[in-house]
Amino acid sequence: MADVTLQAPGRSPHYTKPQRIEVNGLPVAYRRKGERRGEGPPTVFLHGAGTTQLWLPFYERMAAAVDFVAPEHPGFGGTPLPDWVEGFDDLVLHYRDLLDAFAFDQVHLIGFSLGGWIAAELGVFYPERLASLTLITPVGLRVPGHPLPDLFRMPPENIPELLYNGRAQDYPDFLLDPHDVEAVVQGYTEASTFARLAWNPRHDRKLARRLGRIRCRALVVEPDEDQLVPRQHFEAWVELLPDARLERVRGAAHPTGHGLIVQEPDQAAALITRFIQEQEAGS
């Protein structure tokens, strides 16, 4: 469903202190780089159910080409969970207000995993705010005959192996440290927020019909082998979006999995920035 254990402790080499912006009284943690160049509209990245509190190598590559903004969802990272967050409709309104708080009329929106679900919902209800939409290993659709694994019934220690196709040991800087109490508490908090949003149902039954409201071009990004999201889901996204194409990020040494932005940050960033630049050029 999403990368629920990809929460690294503060001592990760990729940890950075966030900035904060108030959105209707909620202090939202975010990280941003590239805004001083003024190269067109900003690019907003909505993370999955983990990898918070970090400035990922993928972010750094993106920020070399665009104004890159990575906020943390309510209940994730450094953004507290308010009582009013009960579902995706609340997050859609929150992110509409966040765009207003940044004075962003229109953005290139990128969503990874759970963030892809949120990004798609935002595009459905506020299509005029999107200059482009990129969905990386997105969840949120129901594809009959091809269910996602039930992460809520799975031992948490097994999930990283699914994210990285059995090679979680190669990415220790991006994983929860079970000996770090603060990190474990943070991971539990984020898993609880994820459960509040997606416990039942674990998809939006209306989303497939509504995706036709999205006006901008879309890029759907898949890995070599996603052990969390069946390939049929990627095909469904492309079929349901009005103007979308599917691209694959391939592993240089080993097949990419659900966590492809960690595994192949250079290739993923190059693909997405090229897509954004195409939209900026009107091609």
N, C-alpha and C positions, 0 to 999 in steps of 0.2 A: 504493500500500500504506500509506504513512504519510509524515509530513512530515519526511523525513530531513535536510533542509538548513535547517530553521527553528531555527538555533542562532545567537543573536546574541552579539557580543563583550561583554566586561565594560563597555565604555563606552556601551552602549545606554542611553538614558534610562530604560528599564524594568528595568535591572539592580538587584537588591537582594541584600544579603548574607543567606545562609540561616541559619536555626537548624539545630541538629543533635540527633538523638535516636538512641540506640544500640538496635539491634534485633539481638539475638543476636550481639553483637560487631561488627556492621556500623554505622558512623556514617552515618546517613541524613540527607541535606540536605532541608530542607523550609521552606516559608514559610506563615505562618498569620496570620489577622486575623479579628477578630470574636468570639473565644472568651470575652471578658469579659462579654458580654451574657447568656450562658446561655440562649439562645433555642432550646431543644430539642436534639436530637442533632446532632453536627457533620456537616459536608459535606466529603467527601474527594474531591479531583480527581486523576485519573490522567492525566498528560500523554501526548501522542503521542511520536513519535520525534525531537522537537526542541522549540523554544521553552522550553528549560531556562534556569536561572539568571536568570529574569525574574519580575517581578510584573506580569502583564499587566493592561491596563485591564479586561478581562473579569473577572479575579480581584477587582479593586477593587469592581466593581459587585456581584459575588456576596457579597463580605464585608460589604456594607451591609445585607444581609438575613439572612445565616447565618454560622455559625462555619466559616470556609473554611480548609481545610488542603490544601496542594499539595506532597506529597512528590516527590522525584526518584527514578526507578527506579534500581536497581543498574546501574552502567555509564553513567549519564546525569547531566549536570550535575555537582553536587558530591558525588554518591554513588559511591564506588568500586565496581568490578566484582569480586566475589569469584569464586574458582575454581568454587564450587559452582553458580553460575547457568548452567544448560545449556538450560532450556526454560521454558515457561509454568507448569508444575507447580511449579517452584522459586519463581517469582514469586508464585503463589497462596499458598504457605506463608509466603513473606516478608511479604506484605501482611496475612495473618491475624495474624502475629506483630506487625506494626506497629500494627494496631488494638489489640492487647493492650498494647503498649508505651505507647500513648496512653490506655489504660483506656477505650476506646470499645467499649461493648457492641454498639451498632448505629449505622450511619451512613447518610446519604444519599450514595450513591456515584455519581460522574460520571466517565465515561471518554471521552477524545477520541482518535479514530483508533486507534493502537496501544493507547492506554490503555483504549479501549472494549473491545478484545479481552481485555485483562487483567481489566477490571472484570466482564465477562460470565463469565469463568472463575472468578473469586472468588465470584460469585453462585451459580454452579452447585455449587460444593463447600461453601460456607458460606452458604447462603441465609438463615439466621437472623441474620446480621450486617448485613443490608441492610434499611433502612427504605424506600428507593426506589432505583431504578437509572435513570440517564440516560446514554444512549449517543449521542455526537456524532460524526457521520461515522465510524461504527465499521468496523473490518476484522476478519477472522478467520473468516468464513464462506466456504464454497465454493458458488457458485451456478452450476450447469451452464449453459454457453452465454454466461456473462457474467463472464469473467475480469477481474481487475485488471491494469493495466499493470505490466510488470516493471521496477520501479525499479532493481533491481540491474544491469540492462543499459543503463540510461539515463544519459547524461551528467549529473552532479550539477547543472550550471548550468541544465539544462532543467526541473528539478523545481519551483522556485518559480513558474514560469509556469503549471504545472498546478495548483498549490495555489490560486492567485489568478486563475485563468482569464485569463491573459495580462496581468495588471496588477500583477506583482510590484514594479514600480518605485514603486508607491504605498505600499509597506510596508517601507522600508529599515531601520527600527529593529528589525524582527523577523527579518531575514535575516543569514546568515553574511557577514562581511566578508572577502573573499578576500585582502585585504592585511594582515589581522591574523593573525599566525602562531599565537598562542595559541588564537584562535577556530577556525582551520582544524584544528589538532590536536584540539581538543575535538570538533569536528564529525566528524572521522575516527573518533575513539574511539566516539562514539555510533552512527555508521553501522556500525561493527564489532559493537557490541553488538546492534544491530537485526538484523544478518545472522546472528549466533549464534542469535537467537531464532526468526527467520522465514525463513531461507534456503530450507529445504526440509523439509516443505511450507510454503507461505505461507498456510496456513489450518489450522484444527483440524477434521479430518474427523469427529470425534466430537461437536463442539460443537452442531451442529443438533439432534441427538437429545437432548442433555443440557440444552438451554435450558429444557425443561419443568420442571426442578427449581427454577427461580427462583420464589420465592413472592411477592415484592413487585410493586407496579406499576412499569411501566417507561415511559420516554419515549425515543423515538428521534428524533434531530434531524438533518434533512437541509438542504442548501443549495439554491439555485436550480438550480445545475448543478455536479455534482461530477465533475471530469475524472479523478479517481483511483478513485472508488467508483461503479460503475454503480447507477442507481436501483433496479434489481431487488434489490440487496443490502439496501437499506433496507426494501423490502417484505417480504423474507424474514425479517429480524429481527422485524418486527412480527407476522408470521404464526407464527413459532416461539416467541416469548415468550408465556407464558400470559395476561398482562394488560398489553398495551402499546398505545401510540398513537403515531402519526407526526405530527410537526410540522415546518414549514419556517421557516427564518430567511431572509427575503428581503432583498436588497440595496436600500438606499435610492437609490443612484446607479447602481450596476452590479450584475449578478447575483453573488450569493455563490457561493463555491467551497468546496473542502475546508477552507480556513482561515477558516471563517465566524466563529469566535470572535475572530479578529483584525479581520476586516472589519466585523462588526456586534456589538461587545461589549455595547452597551446592550440591543439587542433579544434577543440570546441569553441574557443574564443575566436579563432580565425574564421570559422564557418559562420558564427552568429554576427560578428562585426561586418563580414562581407554582405550578409543578408540585410543588415540595417543600412549599410551604405547604398545598397541597391535601391532601397525605399527612399532614401534621402535624394538620390539622383533621379527618382521617378521612373526607374527601369522595371 
